[in-house]
Amino acid sequence: MKVAKFGGSSLASAERIKSVCDIVAADKSRRIVVVSAPGKASAADTKVTDLLIACAKKHLETGSAKAEMKAVVDRYAALQCGLGLSPDILRRIEADLTARLTEDTADPARFIDTMKAAGEDNCAWLVAEAMRQRGIDAHYVHPGEAGMLLSSEFGDARVLEESYAKLGALKDAPGITVFPGFFGVTLEGAVVTLPRGGSDITGAVRAAAVKAELYENFTDVDSVFSADHRVVPDAKPIQVLTYDEMRELSYAGFGVFHDEAIVPAVEAGIPICIRNTHRPEAPGTMVVPKRDHEHCSVVGIASSDGFCSMLVKKYMMNRELGFGRRLLEILEDEGLSYEHTPSGIDNMSVILSESELTSAVEKRVLARVSEELKAESDVERGLALIMIVGEGMRYSVGVAARATGALASAEVNIEMMNQGSSEISMMFGVKSEDKDKAVRSLYAAFFDA
């Protein structure tokens, strides 16, 4: 059995949905299909999830969202018409959206999740109908009925362990099961969504639950590439990655696969294949437990911006028992999660998401650090993180020298540097305006040499 997940770009138009139906029909082992909400068919489009968020927010602000509702219905109307499906299907989708708008708005986060989930939910129902029209024995299944149980963290839920046993029962379901990604239900029955891009997680959980032989993640590129094509147009494709390498690269900016989706696959030992919906004949990139890394120390370079660094300084910090714990408790009190914590003898840097550390939160945090820890602190904004990744790095001499030399040659100043204890990744902090230049210089050093 294979579990196949199709991303939003694969479902953005009627023609693309027809291609999805063909791909599923071509391999009888593809018995569970996980779908995202329709994405962009062109640059001028807006993703259905974004349309739903706008609709929910407008309703919360004004009590009405007619124009926003129409924009969502129009997207589904184009799909229904292009697929030649009955108008009754569109009426059902419109009725579902209308019913969601009547939900209680006392908890805005819960209401927004209810609206967001409509993207995947209605898309799964529509795709199942399109498959049946083509003679495929397909069945839509609601995550709540199947047992996709999530924590009560609206917009950022986690999969509960008891989900796996419940979802495993679908292994024996007849025909093709079409399953919406991105959302599930709480133990109390409320609709709740995973982090953005969470359909990857849904697919991995489904694959683990039924002990699939392979989890196929269909997107709009032939494979994972060794660097962002928008920055390095001739970046080489990667044929094989390990779980750990994929997780590091996804976390650091490779948008092709959600980093949290690796975990269920790792725990179940299920290989992942990232493939192109538009070119299903392409082999794609395999993500496996181990690979041969003898001839390549660095497998990929990822980057993302939108970070800031809080530098905390205090003499004899290293002798002060519990200093780091108390600092992180201050961040926890403010609802902040940290990305990295490089440290020295008398200083400690905490890398945070810039969007989370608003000016008001920053002011409170710095005041508490001064008052409670008796330490100096400052925040530097406008940082980008660049990660070079490869399991072979731990066996290679001179990786750091080559990387820092490349950045120096490109006149990129390193704001910070950190290597994970596993030695399969090395992180550099640079100014956001230097990000692309830094990636190109590192790519040339490791892949063009």
C-alpha positions as CSV (number, residue, x, y, z in Angstrom):
1,M,0.0,0.0,0.0
2,K,1.1,3.5,-0.8
3,V,-0.1,6.8,0.6
4,A,-0.1,9.6,-1.9
5,K,-0.4,13.3,-0.9
6,F,-1.1,16.0,-3.4
7,G,-0.2,19.6,-2.6
8,G,-2.2,22.7,-3.4
9,S,-0.4,23.4,-6.7
10,S,-1.4,19.9,-7.9
11,L,-5.1,20.7,-7.3
12,A,-5.3,24.3,-8.4
13,S,-7.2,23.7,-11.6
14,A,-9.6,21.2,-13.2
15,E,-6.8,20.0,-15.5
16,R,-4.5,19.3,-12.6
17,I,-7.1,17.4,-10.7
18,K,-7.6,15.2,-13.8
19,S,-3.9,14.5,-13.7
20,V,-4.1,13.6,-10.1
21,C,-6.9,11.1,-11.0
22,D,-4.7,9.6,-13.7
23,I,-1.8,9.2,-11.3
24,V,-3.9,7.5,-8.7
25,A,-5.5,5.2,-11.3
26,A,-2.1,4.2,-12.7
27,D,-0.9,2.4,-9.6
28,K,-3.4,0.1,-7.8
29,S,-1.2,0.3,-4.6
30,R,-2.1,4.0,-4.2
31,R,-5.1,3.3,-2.0
32,I,-5.0,6.4,0.3
33,V,-4.9,9.9,-1.1
34,V,-4.4,13.0,1.0
35,V,-5.2,16.3,-0.5
36,S,-4.4,19.9,0.3
37,A,-6.7,22.9,-0.5
38,P,-6.5,24.2,-4.0
39,G,-3.4,26.5,-4.5
40,K,-2.4,28.9,-7.2
41,A,-3.0,27.9,-10.8
42,S,-1.2,31.2,-11.9
43,A,0.7,34.0,-10.2
44,A,-2.5,36.1,-10.2
45,D,-4.4,33.5,-8.2
46,T,-4.8,33.4,-4.4
47,K,-4.6,30.2,-2.5
48,V,-8.0,28.9,-1.2
49,T,-6.6,28.8,2.3
50,D,-5.7,32.5,2.2
51,L,-9.2,33.3,0.8
52,L,-10.8,31.4,3.7
53,I,-8.6,33.2,6.3
54,A,-9.7,36.5,4.7
55,C,-13.3,35.4,4.8
56,A,-13.1,34.4,8.5
57,K,-11.3,37.6,9.5
58,K,-13.8,39.8,7.7
59,H,-16.7,38.0,9.3
60,L,-15.1,38.4,12.8
61,E,-14.6,42.2,12.1
62,T,-17.9,43.0,10.5
63,G,-20.3,40.1,10.9
64,S,-20.5,39.7,7.2
65,A,-18.1,38.5,4.4
66,K,-20.2,38.3,1.2
67,A,-17.5,39.3,-1.2
68,E,-14.9,37.1,0.5
69,M,-17.3,34.1,0.5
70,K,-18.0,34.7,-3.2
71,A,-14.3,34.5,-4.0
72,V,-14.0,31.1,-2.3
73,V,-17.2,29.8,-4.0
74,D,-16.0,31.1,-7.4
75,R,-12.7,29.0,-7.1
76,Y,-14.7,25.8,-6.4
77,A,-17.2,26.7,-9.2
78,A,-14.3,26.9,-11.7
79,L,-13.2,23.4,-10.6
80,Q,-16.7,21.9,-10.6
81,C,-17.4,23.3,-14.1
82,G,-14.0,22.3,-15.5
83,L,-14.4,18.8,-14.2
84,G,-17.9,18.5,-15.6
85,L,-19.4,17.6,-12.3
86,S,-23.0,18.2,-11.3
87,P,-24.0,21.7,-10.1
88,D,-25.3,19.9,-6.9
89,I,-21.7,19.6,-5.8
90,L,-21.1,23.3,-5.9
91,R,-24.4,23.8,-4.0
92,R,-23.1,21.4,-1.3
93,I,-19.8,23.3,-1.0
94,E,-21.6,26.6,-0.7
95,A,-23.9,25.2,1.9
96,D,-20.9,23.9,3.9
97,L,-19.2,27.3,3.8
98,T,-22.4,29.1,4.9
99,A,-22.9,26.7,7.8
100,R,-19.3,27.3,9.0
101,L,-19.9,31.1,9.0
102,T,-22.7,30.5,11.4
103,E,-20.4,28.9,14.0
104,D,-19.8,30.5,17.3
105,T,-17.2,33.3,17.1
106,A,-16.5,33.7,20.8
107,D,-13.1,32.0,20.3
108,P,-11.7,33.7,17.2
109,A,-8.8,31.1,16.8
110,R,-11.3,28.2,16.9
111,F,-13.6,30.0,14.4
112,I,-10.7,30.7,12.0
113,D,-9.6,27.0,12.1
114,T,-13.1,25.9,11.3
115,M,-13.1,28.1,8.2
116,K,-9.5,27.2,7.2
117,A,-10.3,23.5,7.3
118,A,-13.0,24.0,4.6
119,G,-10.3,24.3,2.0
120,E,-9.0,20.7,2.3
121,D,-12.4,19.3,3.4
122,N,-14.3,20.4,0.3
123,C,-11.4,19.7,-2.0
124,A,-11.2,16.1,-0.8
125,W,-15.0,15.7,-1.4
126,L,-14.7,17.2,-4.9
127,V,-11.6,15.1,-5.8
128,A,-13.5,11.9,-4.7
129,E,-16.4,12.9,-6.9
130,A,-14.0,13.5,-9.8
131,M,-12.5,10.1,-9.4
132,R,-15.9,8.4,-9.2
133,Q,-16.9,10.1,-12.5
134,R,-13.8,8.5,-14.1
135,G,-14.8,5.0,-12.8
136,I,-12.5,4.9,-9.8
137,D,-14.0,3.4,-6.6
138,A,-13.2,6.4,-4.4
139,H,-14.6,7.4,-1.0
140,Y,-14.3,10.6,0.9
141,V,-13.5,10.2,4.6
142,H,-13.8,13.0,7.2
143,P,-10.7,13.2,9.6
144,G,-12.9,13.4,12.6
145,E,-14.8,10.2,11.7
146,A,-11.5,8.4,10.9
147,G,-9.9,9.3,14.2
148,M,-7.4,12.1,13.3
149,L,-7.1,13.4,16.8
150,L,-5.1,16.6,17.5
151,S,-4.2,18.7,20.5
152,S,-6.4,21.8,21.3
153,E,-3.8,24.3,19.9
154,F,-5.8,26.1,17.2
155,G,-3.7,26.9,14.2
156,D,-0.7,24.9,15.5
157,A,-2.0,21.5,16.7
158,R,0.0,18.4,17.3
159,V,-1.1,14.8,16.4
160,L,-2.1,12.8,19.4
161,E,-0.6,9.3,19.8
162,E,-4.0,7.6,19.9
163,S,-4.7,8.7,16.3
164,Y,-2.4,6.0,14.9
165,A,-4.5,3.0,16.1
166,K,-7.7,4.6,14.9
167,L,-6.4,5.7,11.5
168,G,-4.8,2.2,11.0
169,A,-8.3,0.7,10.6
170,L,-8.6,2.4,7.2
171,K,-6.0,0.0,5.8
172,D,-8.8,-2.4,5.1
173,A,-11.2,0.2,3.6
174,P,-12.4,-0.7,0.0
175,G,-11.3,1.2,-3.0
176,I,-9.5,4.6,-2.7
177,T,-9.8,6.6,0.4
178,V,-9.6,10.4,-0.2
179,F,-8.6,12.1,3.0
180,P,-8.4,15.9,3.7
181,G,-5.1,17.1,4.9
182,F,-4.2,19.9,7.4
183,F,-6.9,19.4,10.0
184,G,-8.4,17.0,12.5
185,V,-10.5,17.2,15.6
186,T,-9.8,17.6,19.3
187,L,-10.9,15.1,21.9
188,E,-13.9,17.3,22.4
189,G,-14.8,17.2,18.7
190,A,-13.7,20.8,17.7
191,V,-12.1,21.2,14.3
192,V,-8.4,22.2,14.7
193,T,-5.6,22.7,12.1
194,L,-2.0,21.7,12.0
195,P,0.7,24.4,11.2
196,R,0.6,25.8,7.7
197,G,1.7,23.2,5.2
198,G,0.4,20.5,7.6
199,S,-1.1,18.3,4.8
200,D,2.4,16.9,4.6
201,I,2.1,15.9,8.3
202,T,-1.3,14.3,7.6
203,G,0.1,12.3,4.8
204,A,3.0,11.0,6.9
205,V,0.7,10.2,9.8
206,R,-1.6,8.3,7.5
207,A,1.3,6.3,6.0
208,A,2.6,5.5,9.5
209,A,-0.8,4.4,10.7
210,V,-1.4,1.9,7.9
211,K,2.3,0.9,7.8
212,A,2.5,1.8,4.1
213,E,5.4,0.6,2.0
214,L,5.9,4.2,0.6
215,Y,4.7,7.7,1.3
216,E,4.6,9.7,-2.0
217,N,4.5,13.5,-1.7
218,F,3.4,15.0,-5.0
219,T,4.3,18.6,-5.6
220,D,5.2,20.9,-8.5
221,V,9.0,20.1,-8.9
222,D,10.8,17.1,-10.2
223,S,12.8,16.6,-7.1
224,V,14.4,18.3,-4.1
225,F,17.3,20.5,-5.3
226,S,20.5,21.3,-3.6
227,A,19.6,25.0,-3.3
228,D,16.7,27.3,-4.0
229,H,16.2,27.5,-7.8
230,R,15.2,31.1,-7.5
231,V,18.6,31.9,-6.0
232,V,20.8,29.3,-7.8
233,P,19.0,28.5,-11.2
234,D,21.3,25.6,-12.1
235,A,21.1,23.9,-8.6
236,K,21.6,20.1,-8.9
237,P,18.8,17.7,-8.1
238,I,19.2,15.4,-5.1
239,Q,18.4,11.8,-5.8
240,V,18.6,10.5,-2.2
241,L,18.4,12.2,1.2
242,T,18.3,10.8,4.7
243,Y,15.5,11.6,7.1
244,D,17.8,13.7,9.2
245,E,19.1,15.7,6.2
246,M,15.6,16.3,4.9
247,R,14.4,17.5,8.3
248,E,17.3,19.9,8.6
249,L,16.8,21.3,5.1
250,S,13.0,21.6,5.5
251,Y,13.4,23.4,8.8
252,A,15.9,25.8,7.3
253,G,13.8,26.9,4.4
254,F,13.2,24.1,1.8
255,G,9.5,24.6,1.3
256,V,9.0,21.4,-0.6
257,F,8.3,19.4,2.5
258,H,7.2,20.2,6.1
259,D,10.0,19.4,8.6
260,E,7.5,18.0,11.1
261,A,6.3,15.4,8.6
262,I,9.6,13.6,8.8
263,V,8.9,12.4,12.3
264,P,6.0,9.9,11.7
265,A,7.9,8.4,8.8
266,V,11.1,8.0,10.8
267,E,9.3,6.3,13.7
268,A,7.5,3.9,11.3
269,G,10.6,3.4,9.0
270,I,8.6,4.4,5.9
271,P,10.6,5.8,2.9
272,I,9.3,9.1,1.3
273,C,9.4,9.9,-2.3
274,I,9.0,13.5,-3.4
275,R,7.6,13.7,-6.9
276,N,6.2,16.0,-9.6
277,T,2.5,15.8,-10.3
278,H,3.1,17.4,-13.8
279,R,5.8,14.8,-14.6
280,P,4.9,11.6,-12.7
281,E,7.4,9.6,-14.7
282,A,10.3,11.5,-13.1
283,P,11.9,9.5,-10.3
284,G,11.8,12.3,-7.8
285,T,13.9,12.3,-4.5
286,M,13.9,9.4,-2.1
287,V,14.1,10.2,1.6
288,V,15.5,7.1,3.4
289,P,17.1,6.2,6.8
290,K,20.6,5.9,5.4
291,R,22.5,6.7,2.2
292,D,25.9,6.5,0.7
293,H,27.7,9.8,1.5
294,E,31.2,8.8,0.7
295,H,31.6,11.2,-2.3
296,C,29.6,14.2,-1.1
297,S,30.0,16.0,2.2
298,V,27.3,18.6,1.7
299,V,24.0,17.6,0.1
300,G,22.1,20.9,0.3
301,I,22.0,24.5,1.2
302,A,18.9,26.1,2.7
303,S,18.1,29.6,3.8
304,S,15.3,31.7,5.4
305,D,15.0,35.2,6.7
306,G,12.8,36.9,9.2
307,F,14.9,36.2,12.3
308,C,16.4,38.3,15.1
309,S,19.0,37.7,17.7
310,M,18.8,38.7,21.4
311,L,22.3,38.9,22.8
312,V,22.5,38.6,26.6
313,K,25.7,39.5,28.4
314,K,26.8,39.0,32.0
315,Y,30.2,38.4,33.4
316,M,30.6,35.0,35.1
317,M,27.4,33.8,33.4
318,N,29.0,30.4,33.1
319,R,29.2,30.0,36.9
320,E,25.6,31.1,37.6
321,L,23.6,28.0,38.1
322,G,20.3,28.0,36.2
323,F,21.0,31.2,34.2
324,G,20.0,29.7,30.8
325,R,16.8,28.1,32.3
326,R,15.7,31.3,33.8
327,L,16.3,33.2,30.5
328,L,14.2,30.6,28.6
329,E,11.5,30.8,31.2
330,I,11.2,34.5,30.5
331,L,10.7,33.7,26.8
332,E,8.2,31.0,27.6
333,D,6.2,33.4,29.7
334,E,5.9,35.6,26.6
335,G,4.9,32.7,24.4
336,L,8.2,32.8,22.5
337,S,9.9,29.7,21.1
338,Y,13.6,29.9,20.2
339,E,15.4,28.6,17.1
340,H,19.0,28.4,18.3
341,T,21.0,29.4,21.4
342,P,24.7,29.9,20.6
343,S,26.6,30.8,23.7
344,G,30.0,31.9,25.1
345,I,31.5,32.2,28.5
346,D,29.9,35.5,29.4
347,N,27.2,35.8,26.7
348,M,24.3,33.9,25.1
349,S,22.5,34.6,21.9
350,V,18.9,33.5,21.4
351,I,17.6,33.4,17.8
352,L,13.9,34.1,17.5
353,S,11.3,34.6,14.8
354,E,11.2,38.4,14.2
355,S,7.4,38.3,13.7
356,E,6.8,36.9,17.1
357,L,9.1,39.4,18.9
358,T,7.0,42.5,18.5
359,S,8.2,45.8,19.8
360,A,5.9,45.5,22.9
361,V,7.1,42.0,23.7
362,E,10.7,43.0,23.1
363,K,10.4,45.8,25.6
364,R,9.0,43.5,28.3
365,V,11.6,40.8,27.7
366,L,14.6,43.2,27.9
367,A,13.2,44.8,31.0
368,R,12.8,41.4,32.7
369,V,16.3,40.2,31.7
370,S,17.7,43.4,33.2
371,E,15.6,43.1,36.4
372,E,15.6,39.4,37.0
373,L,18.9,38.3,35.6
374,K,20.9,41.5,36.2
375,A,22.2,41.1,32.7
376,E,22.6,43.4,29.7
377,S,20.6,42.5,26.6
378,D,20.0,43.9,23.1
379,V,18.1,42.7,20.0
380,E,19.4,42.7,16.4
381,R,16.8,42.4,13.7
382,G,16.9,41.7,10.0
383,L,18.8,38.4,10.1
384,A,18.8,35.4,7.8
385,L,19.8,31.9,8.7
386,I,21.7,29.7,6.2
387,M,22.2,26.0,6.7
388,I,24.6,23.7,5.0
389,V,23.5,20.1,5.5
390,G,25.0,16.7,4.9
391,E,25.6,13.5,6.8
392,G,29.1,13.3,5.2
393,M,30.1,16.5,6.9
394,R,30.9,14.6,10.1
395,Y,33.6,12.6,8.3
396,S,35.0,15.5,6.2
397,V,37.9,17.8,7.2
398,G,37.8,21.5,6.4
399,V,34.1,22.0,5.8
400,A,33.9,25.1,8.1
401,A,37.1,26.5,6.5
402,R,35.6,26.2,3.0
403,A,32.3,27.7,4.1
404,T,33.8,30.7,5.9
405,G,36.3,31.2,3.1
406,A,33.5,31.4,0.6
407,L,31.5,33.9,2.6
408,A,34.6,36.0,3.1
409,S,35.3,36.0,-0.6
410,A,31.7,37.2,-1.2
411,E,32.2,39.9,1.4
412,V,29.4,38.5,3.6
413,N,29.9,39.2,7.3
414,I,29.0,36.3,9.5
415,E,26.9,37.5,12.4
416,M,26.9,34.1,14.1
417,M,27.9,30.5,13.5
418,N,26.6,27.3,15.1
419,Q,27.2,23.6,14.4
420,G,24.7,21.0,15.7
421,S,26.1,18.3,17.9
422,S,25.2,15.7,15.3
423,E,27.6,17.4,13.0
424,I,25.3,17.0,10.0
425,S,24.5,20.7,9.7
426,M,26.2,24.1,10.1
427,M,24.3,27.3,10.5
428,F,25.4,30.8,9.6
429,G,23.6,34.0,10.6
430,V,23.9,36.9,8.1
431,K,22.1,40.1,7.3
432,S,19.0,39.5,5.4
433,E,20.2,41.6,2.4
434,D,23.2,39.3,2.1
435,K,21.2,36.0,2.1
436,D,21.1,35.3,-1.6
437,K,24.7,36.3,-2.1
438,A,25.8,34.0,0.7
439,V,23.8,31.1,-0.7
440,R,25.4,31.5,-4.1
441,S,28.9,31.7,-2.7
442,L,28.4,28.6,-0.6
443,Y,26.9,26.7,-3.5
444,A,29.9,27.5,-5.7
445,A,32.3,26.4,-2.9
446,F,30.6,23.0,-2.4
447,F,29.0,22.1,-5.7
448,D,31.0,23.9,-8.4
449,A,34.5,23.2,-7.0
